[in-house]
Amino acid sequence: MRSEELLITLLNAGIKADLQDELWWPNSRSFEVIVGAILVQNTAWKNAQKALDNLKNSGNLTLERLANLDTASIAIMIKPSGFYNTKAKRLSALCKAIYEEFGSFESFKQNVSREWLLDIRGIGAETCDAILCYACEREVMCVDSYALRILAHFGYEFQSYEEAREWLEDIDTSAVCKAYGKELSLNQIFARYHGKIVEFGKAHFKGKKIDEAGAKLFDTLR
């Protein structure tokens, strides 16, 4: 099996990842993605969304505001996301670093490197790649636990996150664009690919195993 075969199978099965946003992640290409990537750590998106709404409704969902707010104030607003004290520290540290290094979200978007992000405390590879893909429009695939479980279903095991990312990114873009019936950038492909994996996972994983309906979608790849 090749990476594009998995993506095309998810596409043909009707797994949606671009109904609300072209890149799947809500309000992609915006500063909000950076905040959401921190808030969604170890929780469901609905909880992260409540915290995002609190920040937005209070007028604090901007780089400058979050870079200058104390962590206690941030923690109160993001409480619905869980682990709010830890996330407040991570969010504050990240926003301060971005503001001091780049001055604005647009400058960050254009100039940040993967290495710079990974050096920030609390930013692991998955969070980093989500930010790069959905906020910065980089040609990067985000690998989450659902992706690893799907690949394990087919007998693939990886020694590291980077090895799994390399496998997923080794994709025939022409075959994918043909399946979609239109031209897509590599960023759009990776964004939708990750989105489809997540949507499939939410619908068809029971614990760590794919349910019967989900397994049938992959019969042609066996």
C-alpha positions in Angstrom: 0.0 0.0 0.0 1.1 3.5 -0.8 0.2 6.7 1.1 -2.0 8.1 -1.7 -4.0 4.8 -1.9 -5.0 5.3 1.8 -6.0 8.9 1.1 -8.0 8.1 -2.0 -9.7 5.2 -0.2 -10.8 7.6 2.5 -12.0 10.1 -0.1 -14.0 7.5 -2.0 -15.5 6.3 1.2 -17.0 9.7 1.7 -14.9 10.7 4.7 -15.3 14.5 4.8 -12.6 16.9 5.8 -13.4 20.2 4.0 -17.0 21.0 4.7 -16.5 23.9 7.2 -13.0 24.9 6.1 -11.0 24.3 2.9 -8.1 22.9 5.1 -10.4 21.1 7.6 -9.1 22.9 10.7 -11.5 25.6 11.8 -10.4 29.1 10.8 -7.3 27.7 9.1 -4.5 30.1 8.1 -5.2 32.3 11.2 -3.6 32.9 14.6 -6.5 31.0 16.1 -5.0 27.7 14.8 -1.9 28.2 17.0 -4.0 28.7 20.1 -6.3 25.8 19.2 -3.3 23.4 18.7 -2.3 24.0 22.3 -5.8 23.8 23.7 -6.8 20.6 22.0 -3.9 18.7 23.6 -5.2 15.7 25.6 -8.9 16.7 25.1 -11.7 16.7 22.6 -12.1 19.5 20.1 -15.5 20.6 21.6 -13.6 21.5 24.9 -10.9 23.4 23.1 -13.6 25.3 21.1 -15.3 26.4 24.4 -11.9 27.8 25.6 -11.3 29.5 22.2 -14.8 31.1 22.4 -13.9 32.4 25.9 -10.8 34.0 24.6 -12.5 35.4 21.5 -15.5 36.8 23.4 -13.2 38.5 25.9 -11.2 40.1 23.1 -8.0 38.2 24.0 -7.6 35.9 21.0 -4.8 37.9 19.5 -1.0 37.4 19.6 -0.3 40.7 21.4 -3.0 40.2 24.1 -1.9 36.6 24.9 1.7 37.6 24.9 1.1 40.2 27.5 -1.6 38.5 29.7 -0.5 36.8 32.9 -0.9 33.0 33.0 -3.5 33.1 35.8 -5.8 35.2 33.6 -5.3 32.9 30.6 -5.9 29.8 32.8 -9.3 31.1 33.9 -10.5 31.6 30.3 -9.2 28.3 28.9 -10.5 26.2 31.8 -13.0 24.2 29.6 -10.0 22.7 27.7 -8.7 20.8 30.8 -5.1 20.9 32.1 -5.7 24.6 32.0 -2.8 25.7 34.2 -0.3 23.7 32.1 -1.8 24.9 28.9 -1.9 28.5 30.1 1.9 28.3 30.7 2.5 26.7 27.3 0.3 29.2 25.5 1.8 32.2 27.3 5.4 31.0 26.6 4.7 30.3 22.9 2.9 33.7 22.3 5.7 35.6 24.1 8.3 33.8 22.0 6.5 34.5 18.8 5.9 38.1 19.7 9.5 38.7 20.7 11.0 36.8 17.8 8.7 37.7 14.9 6.5 40.7 16.1 3.4 39.5 14.3 1.5 36.4 13.3 2.1 37.2 9.6 5.9 37.4 10.1 5.8 34.2 12.1 3.8 32.5 9.4 6.3 33.4 6.7 9.5 32.9 8.7 9.1 30.3 11.4 11.0 27.0 11.1 10.1 23.6 12.4 13.2 23.5 14.5 12.3 26.9 16.1 8.8 25.6 17.1 10.1 22.3 18.4 12.5 24.2 20.7 9.5 25.8 22.5 8.6 23.9 25.7 5.3 22.0 25.4 5.4 21.9 21.6 5.8 18.3 20.4 6.0 17.1 16.9 2.3 16.7 16.4 1.4 20.2 17.7 4.2 21.7 15.7 3.2 20.1 12.4 -0.5 21.1 13.0 0.6 24.7 13.4 2.8 24.5 10.3 0.2 22.8 8.2 -3.0 24.7 9.2 -1.7 28.1 10.4 1.4 28.6 8.2 0.2 26.6 5.0 3.4 24.6 4.9 3.8 21.3 3.1 3.8 19.2 6.3 1.7 16.2 7.3 0.5 16.0 10.9 0.7 12.5 12.3 -1.6 11.7 15.2 -2.6 8.5 17.1 -5.4 7.7 14.6 -2.9 7.7 11.7 -0.6 5.3 13.6 -3.5 3.0 14.5 -4.7 2.9 10.9 -1.3 2.1 9.6 -0.9 -0.6 12.4 -4.1 -2.1 11.0 -2.2 -2.8 7.8 0.9 -4.1 9.7 3.0 -1.0 9.5 5.1 -0.1 12.5 7.4 2.9 12.8 10.4 3.5 15.0 9.6 7.2 15.4 7.1 10.0 14.6 9.4 11.2 11.8 9.5 7.8 10.1 5.7 7.7 10.1 5.5 11.3 8.7 8.0 10.4 6.0 5.8 7.4 4.9 2.6 9.5 4.8 4.3 12.4 2.9 5.6 10.1 0.2 2.6 10.7 -1.9 1.7 10.7 -5.6 0.1 14.2 -5.9 -1.1 13.6 -9.5 -3.1 10.6 -8.5 -4.6 12.5 -5.6 -5.6 15.5 -7.7 -7.1 13.1 -10.3 -9.2 11.5 -7.6 -10.4 14.9 -6.4 -11.0 16.0 -9.9 -9.1 19.3 -9.4 -5.7 20.7 -8.7 -4.6 20.9 -5.1 -1.5 22.2 -3.5 0.6 19.8 -1.4 -0.5 21.8 1.7 -4.1 21.3 0.8 -3.5 17.6 0.2 -1.8 17.0 3.6 -4.3 19.2 5.5 -7.3 17.2 4.1 -5.5 13.9 4.4 -4.9 14.4 8.2 -8.5 15.7 8.5 -9.9 12.6 6.8 -7.8 10.4 9.1 -9.2 12.2 12.2 -12.8 12.1 11.0 -12.5 8.4 10.1 -10.9 7.7 13.5 -13.7 9.5 15.4 -16.3 7.5 13.5 -14.7 4.1 13.4 -12.3 3.5 16.2 -13.5 1.6 19.3 -10.6 1.9 21.6 -7.5 1.1 19.6 -9.3 -1.1 17.0 -11.2 -0.2 13.9 -14.8 -1.3 14.0 -16.3 -3.6 11.4 -17.8 -0.9 9.3 -14.4 0.9 9.2 -12.5 -2.2 8.4 -14.7 -2.8 5.4 -13.7 0.5 3.9 -10.2 -0.8 3.7 -11.0 -4.2 2.1 -9.7 -3.0 -1.3 -6.3 -2.2 0.2 -5.7 -5.7 1.6 
